[in-house]
Amino acid sequence: MENRTRISRRTLIRRAAVAGIVSPLVIPGSALGMDETTAPSERLTLGAIGTGGMGRGDMKNFLGFSDVQVVAVCDVDANNLGNAAGIVNGRYGNEDVMKTGDFREVVAREDIDLCLVGTPDHWHALCTIAALKGGKHVYCEKPLGNSVGESRAMRDASKATGKIVQCGSHERSNPRCRFACELVRNGYIGKLKTLQINLPTDQGHHQKVKDTTQMHAAKEVPDQLDYDFWLGHTPAIPYIPERVHFWWRFVLAYGGGEMTDRGAHVIDIGQLGADKDATCPVRYEAKGWDSDNGIYDVCMEYEFSCEYADGLKMVGSSAKNKRGVKFIGEDGWIFVAIHGGATEASDPKLLTLDPSTFDVQLGRSPSLGEHHRDHARNFVDCVKSGDEPMATAEIGHRSATICHLLNLGMKLGRPLQFDPKKEEIVGDDEAAGMLTPKMRAPWSLG
């Protein structure tokens, strides 16, 4: 960094007031030369894109940090937008936050350092890539993208811009999950042979999807929703409320069902424990079956088997069981539950070991009492320090790739071969052509 006198944010604001600049004035951290030594009072600025559900929850986490200021909120639903703006303005005691229904207005602002992308999955890639190209670091909810091609483009954009992406795989910041993975990585269950993935679909919202057997009638779009913008790059189809807010995750154009909902967490922790963050399996065989679920087209009951290049197996199903991953080795097993991180072992004494004595240590996110917040804090700290966060774009991309290939295998009804280095499906042109969706104009990954 060049030798220069550092000016405090307070001084800049005072000078701006003297010059007659009207408030609010937000000074980006980058303009202040922020690094890991910067005082907490000199805040990173954040724009929140997608403020319903998880997006709103993530935004609240960032609002709790004294060194982050939320300066913009964006949502295509005016109700979500108004709620988010009220939360932000209530936090700061003013009416200053920018409100918009177009994410491009957020990423174009030069005074924003960070973007939170909490949209439905089909918007993750376009919003994140635009933010990265706009010079922002991005916290993007999981799964990283809604297809292999989209998450790959996000990973590539992070590399090209040098900006940090933290995938919202917050179980990575759960110390219990990291401890379980350390037990595996340090050989306490012998050579790892199998990852058993438990992804039950036995909750109330799953049953509602299973019970939906008829195509719902189209309805008039509510005034508060910019429905065409919500659809984005996906086909223009009539509005049905039961496939928009929350329920979009059970329509393949917008999400990937339980496979990318909780599967993106469970499989991700399997990847961490197996030391496979930079790769993925080479063979996928998945079978799914359903009654006619009307407007929903994801598989709600399934079983699958994958194999890595070194022979490690990954098997799983939707059978009723504890949600989580079981690491099965030659000398024992470790199970870690998702969510919560409750851990079991073939030898309970393993759970009493001191991780500070391990040869392989995976580090920890700051401990703020809740791993969603820990994960967000890890992102902010890494933006300041330049360190890699717990769930980089590469990590998020590889875990998402597994989920999407399993969904694709279920859809096509046949096994798939995949080259993790070239990131290509081998010997199946039809499947290869489905790795990236065809996008409706004017949207494109380019």
N, C-alpha and C positions, 0 to 999 in steps of 0.2 A: 504494500500500500504506500502511496506517495506520502511524503512528509507534509503535513498540513495541520493547522490549528483546528481542533474539534470545537464546533459551536453547539451549545446545548439547544434542545428543542425549545426550552423556555425563552432563550435569547432570540431565536428565530421568530417565534410568535410575537415577541415584543417589538422586534424590528418591523415585522409585517404590519402590526397595528399602527406604528408610527407612520408607515408608508400609506396608510389608508386602505389596506386590504381588508375586505369584510370577512368576519368569521362565518362559518367554521373554517379553520385552516388546519389541514393535516399534512404533516411533514413525513415523507416516507423514510423508513429506517435506512434505506440504501443511501439517501442523500446525506445522512449523518455519519456514514462510514461505520455502521454498527458491526460489532463483532462480539465475541464471547465475553469481552470485558465491559461492554456497554451497560450503563446503569439501567435497572428495571424501569425507571421513569421514562426512558426513551423508547417508545413503543413501536412495535411492528404493526402495520395497518393491515386489515383483513376485509375482504369482500366475501360474503356468504351467498353461494349460488345454489338454489334449491333449499327451501326452508320449511318443508313439511316433514313430519316423522323424524328419521335419523338426522336429516340436515339441521333441523331445529335443535335437536339434542346436542349435536356436535357444536353448533354455534354457541350454545350455552356454556359448553366446556371452555371455549376460547374466551368468552366474556368473563370467565372467572380468573383469567390471568392478568396481572397488573401490567405486563409488558406487551399486551396485545390490545389493539383498539379496533373494534368492528366499525367500519365506516360506510359499508354499503350492503344492502340485502337485495336479493333478486329471486323472483318466483313468477311463474306464468299464471298462478292462481292468486288473485287479489286478496283473498282471505288469508292465505298463508303469508303473503307479503306484508299485509297490515299487522298480523300477529307478530311476525318477526321484528318489524320496525318498532312496535310497541315494547317488545322485550329489550331491544337494544337501547332505545331512548330512555326507557325506565332505568336501565343499568347506569347510564351516564347522566341522567337528570337533565336531558335537553331534547331537542327535536331535530338533531343534525343529520341523522343517518340518511344516506341516499337510498331511494326506493326505485326499483326498475323491474320490468318484466323481461328485459333483454340482457342476457349475460355478456353480450359484446360490449355493452356500456361499462360494465365492471372491469373487464380485462383491459379495456382501452385506457383506464385511468393510470397515469404515471405515478400517482401518490399511493398506490396500493402495493404492498409487499407480498401478501399471501392471499390465496383463494381457497375457500372451502367448497368442494363440489359434493353436495348431498342430494342430487337429483335422482330420479329413476335411472336404472342402469343404462338405458339406451342413450342417455345424454352424457354419461361419464367421459367418453373419449373426446367428443367435440368440445365440451367445456374445458376439460383439462388441457388439451393440446393448445387451444386458444390462449389459455392463461399462461402456459409455459412460454409460448411465443411472445406473449406480452410482458415477459420478464418476471412473472410471479412464481413463487414456490407454491405447491399445491398439496392440500390434504384432500384426497378423494376417497369416498366410501367404497367399500368392497361390494361385489367383485370389481377389479380394476376396470375392466371393459365388459361389454355385453357380447363379445365374440373374441376369438383368438386374434383376428386381424386388428380389432380395435385396441385391445390391451397391448399388442405388440407395437402399434403406432404410438401409444402413450409412453411406453418404455423408451422407444427410439427418440421421441421428442424430449424426454427428460435428459437423455444422454447428449443430444445435440445442443440443447440450451444450457446445460450445466446447472439446471434448477432441480431442487429436491422435490420428489414426490413421496408422500407417505400414504400408502394404501391403508384404508380404515380397517385392516385386520387386527382389531384391538386385542384379540386374545394373545397376540405376540407380546403385548406389554403386561400380561398376567404373569406374575412371578411363579405361580404354581405350574403353569404350562411350561415356562422356561426351565424350571427345576426338573420336571418330568423328562423334557428333552435332553437335559444335561445328563440324567441318569442313563439314558439310551446312548448318547454320544460318547460317554465315558466307559461303555462296555459292561455295565452292571447286569445286563440281561444276556450277555454273550453276543454273538453275531446276530444282527437284526435280520429276520427272515420275512416277516409279514407286517403290513400296516392294515389293521382292521378298522374300517370306517363305519361308524354307526350313525345313520341319518334317518331316524324315524319320522314318519309323517302322521302323527297321532294326536296333534293338537286341534283345538277348535277351528282355527282358520283353515287347517288342512282338510278337515272333515267337510267344511262348507264348500270347498272346491270340489271334493269328491262327490258331494251331493248335488252339485250343479250339473244338470243333465240337459238343459234346454238353452238354446241361444236366446239371450235377452233381447228385447225390442230396443231399437235405437230411440234416443230421447233428444230433446232440444238441449243444446250446450248452455250451461248456466252462464249468466252474464259475467261472473267474476273470473272465468277460466278462458285463457287464450288457447283453445284446444288444438288449433293447427300448429302452434308453436310447441305445445306439449308433445304432439306426435313427432315433430322434428323430421328426421330423415326417414322415418318409417312410413309405410303406405298410408295414404289418406283414406280413412274408413269412418263410418258413422260413429257418433258418440254413444257409448254405453257406460254409465257411471261405474258399473261393477268391474270394469277392467282398467280403471284409471287409478285414483288414489289408493295406495296400499296394494290393491289386487292386481296391479300391473305385473307384479313379480311372477304371476302364474300364466303369463302370455309371453311366448318366446320372442316376440318382436321387441319386448321391453325388458324382460328379465329371464331367469333360467330356473324358476321354481325353487324347491328346497335345495337342489343341487348347487345353485350359486348363492342361495340365501344363507343357510347355516353350513352348507357344504364348503363354501369358500373359507369358513373358519376351521372346520374340522380337518379338511384335507391340507390346509395351510400349516397347521400344527404338525401334521404327519410329515410334511415336507421338511419342516425345521428339525424334528427329531431324527429324521433319516439323513440329514445333511444333503438335501437335494434341492436347495433353494435356487440353484443355477440351471436346473434341468427339470425333466418330467418323464413319465413312463413312455416307453416306445410302442407298447401294444395295449389296446383298449377293447374290452368286450363288455357291453352293457345291454341289459334287457329291461324294458319298462312296459307296464301294462296298466290300462285304465278302463273304467266304464267311459261312456261319452260324457266329457266334462263341459259340454257346451262352449262357452266363450273362452275356456281355459284349455291350452294345448300342451302343457308340460306334463311329464309323467309323474304321477303321484305315488306309484309303487314301482320299485326297481331293485335290481341287483347288478353288481358289476365286479369285474376283475381286471386289473392292470398289471403290467410287468415293466420294470425298469431295465436298462441295458445290462446291469450287473446281476439280474435275476431276482432282485427284491420284488415281492408281490405287494399289491394293494388290492384289498377286497372290501366290499361293502354292500349295504342294502338298506331298504326302508323299514325293515322289520322292527317291531316295537322293542326298544332296548334303550340303555342309557346313551344319550347323544355324546359322542366323543370319539377318541382314537385310542386303540389298543396297540401298543408296540409289542410284538411277539418275537422273542429272540430264542437262541438255542438253549439258553439257561434260565429263562423266565420271561415275565411280561410286566409291562407298566401300562396302566390305563389312566387317561386324563379326560375329565368331562368338559364338554363345551356346552353351555357357558358355565363359568364359576371356577373351573380348574380343580374340582375335587379329584384327588389322585388315589389310585389303588395299585397294589403291586403283589406279585406272586410271593415275594418275601417282604413283609411289611417293614422290616428293619431298614430297607433301602430308603424309606420315606423319612427316616430320622437322620440321614447323612448330612453333613455340612457341605454345602456347595462351594464354599470358599476353598475347600481342599481339592476340588476337581481339577484335573489337567485341562479339560475343555470347559471353559466358562463362557456362557452366552450373553453375559451382561444383563442389566435390568434398566427399565424405564424408571423415571422418578416415581416415588411412591406417594401418591396423593389420596389414597384410600379407595380409589375406584379406577379400574384399568382403562375405561373409556377416556377419562381425564388424563391418566398416565400416558396414554398413547398420543394424545394431542400435545401434551407437554413435551414429550420426546421429539415430536416434529418441530416445535418452536425452538427447542434447545439446539437441534441439529441445523436449523436454518442459521442460527447465530454462530455455531462453531464450525460449520462445514462438514461435520461428521455424517456418516450414513445413518438414516433412521432405522427403526426396527423393521419396517415393512416397505422396502424400496420398491420402485416401479418394476424392477426385474423380479423381485419376490412375488409381488402381486400379480404380475403377468403370468408367471409359471403356475401359480396356484389356480388362477382363472382358466388357463389353458386346459388343465386337467378336467375341471368342471365342464367346460364347453365341449371338449371332445367326448366326454361321457354322454352329455345330452345329445350330441350329434350321432353317436353310435346308437343310442336308443331310438332316435328319429328314423335313422336309416335301417336299423335292424340287422346290422352286420358289424364284425370286428373292424377296427381301424389300426393301421400301422402309422407311426409318427416318428419323424426325425427331429429330435430336440435341438440339434445344432443348426440345421437348415430351417427348422420350424415349418416343416411341410408334411402333409399327409402323403404317404407313399403308396403308389399303386391303385389309387382310387380317385379318378379325375372328378367324379361327381361330388364326393365328399370334400376334396380339395377346393372346389369352387364355392363351398359353403362356409369357408373359414371367416369370410368378411361379408357383411350384408351389403346388398346394393342399396345405395342411399338416394333418397328422393331429393331432387334439386330444391334449393340451391346448396344443400349440405354435402360435404365430402370430407374425407380424412386428409386430403391434400390442403 
